[in-house]
Amino acid sequence: MKIKLSIASLLLRLGLGATLLSAVADRFGIWDKEVSSWGNWGAFLEYTAAVNSFAPEGIIPFLAMSATVLEIILGLLLIIGYKTRWAALGAAILTFVFALSMAYSFGIKSPLDYSVFVDCTAAFLLACIPNYKWSLDEALNKQSIQ
């Protein structure tokens, strides 16, 4: 059972981290235009305004930048496995806020279609795993014990 949990935590970390970083890559035009959702920052700002239809227009750039910075930090932390529990909790909260905002602005079908609730739940599950094999957390923990 331990080996299966170790593999699951590794796959959760890598999958969630890659998902967060892929979204950032998309808004900066790193993905090929044929597969890109936004392709540039301006289009992402428009999408942020649509998702946060309840928010004043003046804070949309702040929301877009905050989400982007959080996605970069949390994505990298998850991939390397550093402060994994906190990064997973952060990702869970961030994706839950995304899901609620999308549901409010577009209806419940939108976050369901984009599996935002699944990402949120996966991040919460990762935060509940007791240790993170094959992570920087594990390496630092072993080093501090010696």
C-alpha positions as CSV (number, residue, x, y, z in Angstrom):
1,M,0.0,0.0,0.0
2,K,2.8,2.4,0.8
3,I,4.3,2.1,-2.7
4,K,0.9,2.8,-4.3
5,L,0.4,5.9,-2.1
6,S,3.9,7.1,-3.0
7,I,3.2,6.7,-6.7
8,A,-0.1,8.4,-6.2
9,S,1.4,11.4,-4.4
10,L,4.1,11.7,-7.1
11,L,1.5,11.6,-9.9
12,L,-0.7,14.1,-8.0
13,R,2.2,16.5,-7.5
14,L,3.4,16.3,-11.1
15,G,-0.1,16.5,-12.6
16,L,-1.3,19.4,-10.5
17,G,2.0,21.3,-11.0
18,A,2.0,20.7,-14.7
19,T,-1.7,21.8,-14.9
20,L,-1.0,25.1,-13.1
21,L,2.2,25.8,-15.2
22,S,0.5,24.9,-18.5
23,A,-2.2,27.5,-17.9
24,V,0.5,30.2,-17.3
25,A,2.4,29.1,-20.4
26,D,-0.8,29.5,-22.4
27,R,-1.4,33.1,-21.3
28,F,2.1,34.1,-22.2
29,G,1.9,32.5,-25.7
30,I,4.3,29.7,-25.0
31,W,1.9,27.0,-26.3
32,D,1.4,26.8,-30.1
33,K,-1.5,29.0,-31.2
34,E,-3.3,26.0,-32.6
35,V,-3.7,24.5,-29.1
36,S,-3.7,27.7,-27.1
37,S,-6.8,29.0,-25.2
38,W,-5.7,32.6,-24.9
39,G,-2.4,32.9,-26.5
40,N,-1.6,36.3,-25.0
41,W,-1.9,38.3,-21.9
42,G,-4.6,40.7,-23.3
43,A,-7.0,37.8,-24.0
44,F,-6.3,36.4,-20.6
45,L,-7.3,39.7,-19.0
46,E,-10.6,39.6,-20.9
47,Y,-11.1,36.0,-19.7
48,T,-10.3,37.1,-16.1
49,A,-12.9,39.8,-16.4
50,A,-15.5,37.4,-17.6
51,V,-14.8,34.8,-14.9
52,N,-14.8,37.6,-12.3
53,S,-17.9,39.3,-13.6
54,F,-18.8,40.3,-10.1
55,A,-15.5,42.2,-9.6
56,P,-14.9,45.9,-10.3
57,E,-13.1,46.4,-13.6
58,G,-10.2,48.2,-11.9
59,I,-9.0,45.1,-10.0
60,I,-9.0,42.7,-12.9
61,P,-5.3,43.2,-13.7
62,F,-4.5,42.5,-10.0
63,L,-6.6,39.4,-10.1
64,A,-5.0,38.2,-13.3
65,M,-1.5,38.9,-12.0
66,S,-2.2,37.4,-8.6
67,A,-3.6,34.2,-10.1
68,T,-0.6,33.9,-12.4
69,V,2.0,34.4,-9.7
70,L,0.3,31.9,-7.4
71,E,0.0,29.4,-10.3
72,I,3.8,29.7,-11.0
73,I,4.8,29.4,-7.4
74,L,2.4,26.6,-6.5
75,G,3.1,24.7,-9.7
76,L,6.9,24.8,-9.2
77,L,6.6,23.9,-5.5
78,L,4.4,20.9,-6.3
79,I,6.7,19.6,-9.1
80,I,9.9,19.8,-7.0
81,G,8.0,18.6,-3.9
82,Y,8.9,21.4,-1.6
83,K,6.5,22.5,1.2
84,T,4.2,20.1,-0.6
85,R,1.3,20.1,2.0
86,W,1.2,23.9,1.9
87,A,1.5,24.1,-1.8
88,A,-1.3,21.5,-2.2
89,L,-3.5,23.4,0.2
90,G,-2.8,26.6,-1.7
91,A,-3.6,25.0,-5.0
92,A,-6.8,23.6,-3.6
93,I,-8.0,27.0,-2.3
94,L,-7.0,28.7,-5.6
95,T,-8.8,26.2,-7.8
96,F,-11.8,26.2,-5.5
97,V,-12.0,30.0,-5.9
98,F,-11.7,29.5,-9.7
99,A,-14.5,27.0,-9.6
100,L,-16.8,29.2,-7.6
101,S,-16.0,32.2,-9.8
102,M,-16.6,30.2,-13.0
103,A,-19.9,28.8,-11.6
104,Y,-21.1,32.2,-10.6
105,S,-20.2,33.9,-13.9
106,F,-20.9,31.1,-16.4
107,G,-23.0,28.5,-14.6
108,I,-22.0,25.2,-13.0
109,K,-21.3,23.5,-16.3
110,S,-18.2,25.5,-16.9
111,P,-16.1,24.4,-13.9
112,L,-17.4,20.9,-14.4
113,D,-16.3,20.8,-18.1
114,Y,-12.8,22.1,-17.2
115,S,-12.5,19.7,-14.3
116,V,-11.7,22.5,-11.9
117,F,-13.5,20.7,-9.0
118,V,-11.4,17.6,-9.8
119,D,-8.2,19.7,-9.6
120,C,-9.4,21.2,-6.3
121,T,-10.2,17.8,-4.9
122,A,-6.9,16.3,-6.1
123,A,-5.0,19.1,-4.4
124,F,-6.9,18.6,-1.1
125,L,-6.2,14.8,-1.4
126,L,-2.5,15.5,-1.9
127,A,-2.5,17.7,1.2
128,C,-3.8,14.8,3.3
129,I,-1.1,12.4,2.3
130,P,1.3,11.9,5.3
131,N,4.6,12.0,3.4
132,Y,5.9,12.7,0.0
133,K,8.3,10.2,-1.4
134,W,10.5,11.3,-4.2
135,S,10.3,15.0,-3.2
136,L,12.6,17.7,-2.0
137,D,10.6,17.6,1.3
138,E,11.7,13.9,1.8
139,A,15.3,14.7,0.9
140,L,15.4,17.6,3.4
141,N,13.7,15.6,6.1
142,K,16.2,12.7,5.7
143,Q,19.1,15.2,5.8
144,S,17.8,16.9,9.0
145,I,17.5,13.5,10.7
146,Q,21.1,12.6,10.1
